[in-house]
Amino acid sequence: MSESKNTLSLSIREDMKTAMKAKEKIKLGVIRMMLAAIKQREVDERIELDDAQVLQLLDKMVKQRRDSIDAFDKASRDDLASIERAEIVIIQDYLPQQLSVSEIHELIDQAMADSGAQGMKDMGKLMSILRPQLQGRADMGAASGIIKQKLS
């Protein structure tokens, strides 16, 4: 296990020990859930995840919780939505600093200029350029909406 390859996983494991000692039940539960998801993917794919893959997985976990919050809000289940919001806060501690809307617009404008994207047919090309820059730093669904708006 090389340390430079997966320092994020090691950091999460260390935080689990800290949360155990501090008796932070909620944080401990979320960290265990994150580690279980990482381990599951490593076992399924017979690989050791690097930091980029862990970030991608954590980003997916945040998206799942946002989707759940939408569903819980529609069902007037504020109790369940608040649990999901608390989990997002903990997971986001391990993601890079979120980009502002104006920073997302700047990255999209730059990618459009670099690629010469003109219309909706260039959506895939733009997403492939932007995904590495936005992964874990922005809601990909929101970024996709902004791109569609700019291309139409």
C-alpha positions in Angstrom: 0.0 0.0 0.0 1.8 3.1 -1.2 1.0 6.2 0.8 1.0 8.6 -2.0 -1.6 6.6 -3.9 -4.3 6.7 -1.3 -3.7 9.2 1.4 -7.4 10.1 1.4 -8.3 6.5 2.5 -5.7 6.6 5.2 -6.9 10.0 6.4 -10.5 8.7 6.6 -9.3 5.7 8.6 -7.4 7.9 11.0 -10.5 10.1 11.5 -12.5 7.0 12.3 -10.1 6.3 15.2 -10.5 9.9 16.4 -14.3 9.8 16.1 -14.3 6.5 18.1 -12.2 8.0 20.9 -14.3 11.2 21.0 -17.5 9.1 20.9 -18.9 11.0 17.9 -21.5 8.5 16.9 -22.9 10.2 13.9 -19.5 11.1 12.4 -18.3 7.6 13.1 -21.3 6.0 11.4 -20.8 8.1 8.3 -17.0 7.4 8.2 -17.7 3.7 8.5 -20.2 4.0 5.7 -17.6 5.7 3.5 -15.0 3.1 4.3 -17.4 0.3 3.6 -18.2 1.8 0.2 -14.5 2.1 -0.6 -13.8 -1.4 0.5 -16.8 -2.7 -1.5 -15.5 -1.1 -4.7 -12.0 -2.4 -4.0 -13.3 -5.9 -3.5 -15.7 -5.8 -6.5 -13.0 -4.5 -8.9 -10.0 -6.3 -7.2 -8.1 -3.0 -7.1 -6.8 -0.5 -4.6 -8.5 2.9 -5.1 -6.3 5.9 -5.5 -7.3 9.4 -4.2 -9.1 10.4 -7.5 -11.2 7.2 -7.4 -12.1 7.8 -3.7 -13.1 11.4 -4.5 -15.3 10.1 -7.3 -16.9 7.6 -4.9 -17.5 10.3 -2.2 -18.9 12.7 -4.8 -21.3 10.0 -5.8 -22.3 9.5 -2.1 -23.1 13.2 -1.8 -25.2 13.1 -5.0 -27.1 10.1 -3.6 -27.9 12.0 -0.5 -29.0 15.1 -2.4 -31.4 13.0 -4.4 -32.7 11.5 -1.1 -33.1 14.9 0.4 -35.3 15.9 -2.6 -37.4 12.8 -2.2 -37.7 13.3 1.6 -38.6 17.0 1.2 -41.4 16.1 -1.3 -42.7 13.6 1.2 -42.5 16.1 4.1 -40.0 13.9 6.0 -37.8 16.7 7.4 -36.5 14.2 10.0 -34.9 12.0 7.3 -33.8 14.9 5.2 -31.9 16.4 8.1 -30.0 13.1 8.6 -29.0 13.1 5.0 -27.9 16.8 5.2 -25.7 16.0 8.3 -24.1 13.1 6.4 -23.4 15.4 3.4 -21.6 17.8 5.7 -19.3 15.0 7.0 -18.6 13.5 3.6 -17.8 17.0 2.1 -15.0 17.4 4.7 -13.1 14.9 2.5 -13.9 16.6 -0.8 -11.9 19.5 -2.2 -13.2 23.1 -1.6 -16.4 23.5 -3.6 -16.3 25.9 -6.5 -18.4 29.0 -6.6 -21.0 29.5 -9.4 -18.8 32.1 -11.0 -15.8 29.8 -10.9 -17.9 27.1 -12.6 -18.9 29.6 -15.3 -15.3 30.5 -15.8 -14.2 26.9 -16.2 -17.1 26.2 -18.7 -16.3 29.4 -20.7 -12.6 28.4 -20.8 -13.4 24.8 -21.9 -15.8 26.2 -24.6 -13.1 28.5 -25.9 -10.4 25.7 -25.8 -12.6 23.1 -27.6 -14.5 25.4 -29.9 -17.8 24.0 -28.7 -20.7 25.6 -30.5 -23.9 23.7 -29.8 -25.5 20.8 -28.0 -23.6 18.3 -30.2 -20.5 19.3 -28.3 -21.9 18.6 -24.9 -20.0 15.3 -24.5 -16.7 16.9 -25.6 -17.2 19.6 -23.0 -18.2 17.2 -20.2 -15.0 15.1 -20.8 -12.9 18.2 -20.5 -14.7 19.6 -17.4 -15.3 16.4 -15.5 -11.7 16.1 -14.1 -11.8 19.8 -13.1 -15.2 19.7 -11.5 -15.2 16.2 -9.9 -15.8 16.5 -6.2 -15.7 20.3 -6.4 -19.1 21.0 -8.0 -22.5 19.4 -8.4 -22.1 17.8 -11.9 -25.8 18.0 -12.5 -25.8 21.7 -11.9 -22.7 22.1 -14.0 -24.4 20.1 -16.8 -27.4 22.5 -16.7 -25.1 25.5 -17.0 -23.4 24.0 -20.0 -26.7 23.2 -21.7 -27.8 26.8 -21.1 -24.6 28.2 -22.6 -24.8 25.8 -25.6 -28.4 26.5 -26.5 
